[in-house]
Amino acid sequence: MEIIYASLIPRQLDDGAQSGNEAEVVDALWAHAVPGDGLQHVSARPAPGRVDLLVYLLTLDSPGAPSALQRAHALIARSHQISPWLNRRYLSPEPLTTYEGITTG
């Protein structure tokens, strides 16, 4: 199992932690997960100016399989694109960038 840390940034910032929407964020990710994501568990926690996510994914050992970071990013981006609720409340995830074999987001 692999764990990816990510954050969603709200469209409208306030001074406090982004609380009260964690269950909806988790539900949206589960609703748009596909088997290839390997999603096992996801948790959300409010933080000042963002909602932090821990995305737990199966480890894929097959050659050429996308990395856990790529799969988590694809899941979050897909969920944001398809879910009107996520799209209204949070900014789009930034694209992944690769620097000499290291993928960051």
C-alpha positions in Angstrom: 0.0 0.0 0.0 1.2 3.5 -0.8 0.0 6.8 0.8 -0.1 10.1 -1.0 -0.6 13.4 0.7 -2.5 16.1 -1.2 -4.4 19.2 -0.5 -7.4 20.9 -2.0 -7.5 24.7 -2.0 -10.9 26.4 -1.6 -11.9 29.0 -4.2 -12.8 31.4 -1.4 -10.3 31.6 1.4 -11.2 32.5 5.0 -9.1 32.9 8.1 -9.9 29.6 9.7 -9.6 25.9 8.9 -11.7 24.5 6.1 -14.0 22.4 8.2 -17.3 20.8 7.6 -16.8 19.5 4.1 -14.4 16.6 4.7 -17.1 13.9 4.3 -18.3 15.4 1.0 -14.7 15.5 -0.3 -14.1 11.9 0.6 -17.5 10.9 -0.9 -16.7 12.7 -4.2 -13.4 10.9 -4.5 -15.0 7.5 -3.8 -17.8 8.3 -6.3 -15.3 8.9 -9.1 -12.7 6.3 -8.4 -12.1 3.6 -11.0 -10.6 0.2 -10.4 -7.3 1.2 -12.0 -6.8 3.9 -9.3 -6.3 1.1 -6.7 -8.1 3.3 -4.0 -8.2 1.6 -0.6 -8.9 4.4 1.7 -9.0 8.2 1.8 -9.2 10.6 4.7 -9.6 14.4 4.8 -8.7 16.9 7.5 -9.4 20.6 7.6 -6.4 22.9 7.7 -6.1 26.7 7.4 -6.7 27.6 3.8 -7.0 24.0 2.6 -8.3 20.5 3.1 -5.6 17.9 3.5 -6.0 14.5 2.0 -4.3 11.1 2.6 -5.0 8.8 -0.3 -4.2 5.1 0.3 -3.6 3.2 -2.9 -2.7 -0.4 -3.7 0.9 -0.9 -4.8 1.0 -1.9 -8.4 3.9 -4.1 -9.3 3.3 -4.4 -13.0 5.8 -2.9 -15.4 4.6 0.4 -16.9 1.9 0.9 -14.3 1.3 4.5 -13.3 2.9 5.5 -10.0 0.8 6.1 -6.9 1.3 9.8 -7.3 0.1 9.7 -10.9 -3.0 7.6 -9.9 -3.8 9.9 -6.9 -3.5 13.0 -9.1 -5.7 11.4 -11.8 -8.3 10.5 -9.2 -8.4 14.0 -7.7 -8.4 15.7 -11.1 -11.1 13.4 -12.4 -13.3 14.0 -9.4 -12.8 17.7 -9.6 -13.7 17.8 -13.2 -16.8 15.6 -12.9 -18.2 16.7 -9.5 -20.0 20.1 -9.7 -19.7 20.2 -5.9 -15.9 19.9 -5.9 -15.6 22.2 -8.8 -17.6 25.0 -7.2 -15.7 24.8 -3.9 -12.1 24.0 -4.8 -9.5 25.1 -7.3 -8.4 22.6 -10.0 -5.4 20.5 -9.0 -2.1 21.7 -10.5 -0.7 19.5 -13.2 2.0 17.1 -12.3 5.5 18.1 -13.3 8.5 15.7 -13.8 12.0 16.8 -13.0 14.7 14.2 -13.9 12.6 11.2 -13.0 10.9 12.8 -9.9 7.3 13.6 -10.3 5.8 16.3 -8.1 2.5 17.9 -7.8 
